[in-house]
């Protein structure tokens, strides 16, 4: 497909990552984000080998090094602290895992998209996708495109407007996540997960100055 113009609904991880790739390939790109700022909901995020490969292909490994941390060990313990399993990370490429605050990662992608020439419009909410590939925002403005992308989340309004069937299945697992300032709990670049029956808690180094904690049951 020859380079043209792309309109992307959604300025999250998917939308911004695609915007970078298309802009690098010679496309003109406009990203529409309905929120007033580019921001992420949540605490930390783990990046595995496949995701890291994309960032490296985009030349973002140095930036990632400033915002994330390469985890070296993953330990599982039972409810009494007894070691169940220890996994060394990074010994081979496929076992790499990085940890970063979600906002730090989205900021990196946002800046990279702008650097490569993509336009990122905040406060721009897409309502429908037309049969011709155009996007129409809630104000009625039509944004014509050679490629229109619905990257506006699981409950995508853009996808819904195309009557694409979506099947959802609720999981019985619930969780809560925290991002703590400082690395006092995690001075080493590793993650530890404690299992007690159907409940678990994990503590992981998250970038140079945060600790990621999550509880699940």
N, C-alpha and C positions, 0 to 999 in steps of 0.2 A: 504494500500500500504506500503510495507516494505521500510525502509530508503534506499536510494541509492544516486545517484549524480544528482544535479540539476544545470542547466545552465539558467541564467536569463538575458534577454536582457532589459536593462533599470535600471538605478540606481536612480530612483525617489522615491516618497513615496511608491508606490505600490511594486516596485522591492525590496527595502530595507526591508520593513515590512515583505514581504513574505520570504526573505532570513533569517531574524531573526527567524521566526516561523519554517521554515524547519530545520535550524541549531539546534534549541532547541529540535527538534524531532529526531535528530540523523543523518540528511542528511549532506553530504558534498555539499557545495554551492559555485558557482562562479557567480558573478554579473558583467555584462559588461556595462559600461557607456561610450558613445561615446565622451562626453566632457572631457576636460583635468582635471576637478576637479568635485567633487560632489557639485552641487550648485542648487539652486532653482530660478526660474524666478517669480517675483512678490514681494509682500510686506508682508502682514500679512495673517494669516489663522485662522479660527474658528474651533475648535474641539468640536464635539457634543458627546453625551453619548456613542454612539456605537463605535466611534473612541477611546474615552478615555478608554473604556473597554479593547480594544486590547492592548493599551500601559500598562495598569495596569496588564493584564495577562502576559505581558513580563517583569514585574517588573520595569517599567520605570517611575512610578509615582513620585519618588523623583527627578529624572532628569527633568521631565516635570515641577515640581514645581520651579526649578531654572531658567527655560527658558520661562515659560508661566505664565499666570495669570488666576485665576478662576473668571469669570465675575459674579457679584452678581445681576445686574439689567440691563434690556433692555428697553429703553424708545423710543417711537416714538412721534414726534412732527410735526405739520404742518409748512408751510412756514413762519408763523408768530410766531412760537415758542410755540404755544398752545399744551398742552399734549393731544395726541390722545389715547395712550395706554402705560401702564407701566407693565412690566412683571418681577416678581421676579424670579431669576435663582438659581438653586441649592437647592431649597426647597425639591425636590425629585430627585432621580438619573436621571430620564429621561430628566430633564430640565437643566442638567449641560452643560455649554459651557465654554471652555477655549479659550484664544486668545494668539497667539505666533507669532513672526516673522517666516516666512517660512524657512529662512536659519537656524535659531536656531533649528527648528524641524528636518530638514533634516540632520543637523550635529549630532543630538542626535541619529537618526536611523542609520546613518553611523557608528558611534562609537560602537553602540550596536551590529550591524552586525559583525563587526570585533572582538568584544569581544567574541562572540559566535562561532567564527571560520570560518565565511564566508570570501571568498576572494572577494575583490571589485577592479576590474580592470578599471581604467580610461583610456581614449584615446583608448578604445576598441569598435569599431563600428561593430555591427552585420548586415549582409547583407541579409541572408536568414535563414529559418528554414527548415531542411530536413524532409522527410517523416519518417525517422527513429528517429526523435526527437533531432537530432543534430543541433547545431548552427554553421554557417559559417560566419567568420568576413570578412571585406572588403579586408584583405590581403590574403584571401583564406584558412586560418587556420580553420580546423574543430574541434569543441568542442563537443565531444560525451556526451550524458546525458541519464539518465533514465527518467528525466522530464525536458522538455524545456518550458520556459515561456516567452511570449512576453509581456513585461511591458514597452515598449518604446513609450508610449504616444498615443494620439488620431490618429495621422498619422503614426501609427506603420509600419515600414518597414518590421519587422519580420512577422507581421500578413498579410501584403500585399503579401508576398512571398508564403503564404499558400492559396491565393485566397479566403480568407474569406470575404464575402460581408459586406460592411459597409455603412450604410445610415447616412448622415449628414443633419442637418436642421439648417440653420443660424437663430439666434435670432435677433430681432430688437433692443435689448438693447445693449448699448455700455457703457463701464465704464473705469475709470482710477483710479489707486490705488497708495498711497504714504505710506511710513513708516518714521515717524518723530522721531528724537532722543529726549528723555525726556518725562516726564509724566505731564508737566505743564498744558496741556489742559485736561488731564484725570487723576487727582489725585486719583479719586475713581475707583474701579474695576468695570466699567460699560461701556455700549455702548449706544450712542444716535444717532438716525436716524431722519433726517429732510426730510419731504415729501412736495414737491410743484408741484402739477400736476403730470407730468410724470418724473419729475426730483427729485433726492434725493441725500443727502450727509450724510455720517455717520462718526462718530468719536468714536473710541474705545480704551480702554487701551489694550496694546499689550505687554505682558511680563513685567518684572520689570522696563524696561527703554525705552520703545518705545510707540508711539501712532500710531494707524492704521487709515488712512483716505481714504475713497473711494467716488467717485462721479459717479453716474449712470443716464442715461436718455434713 
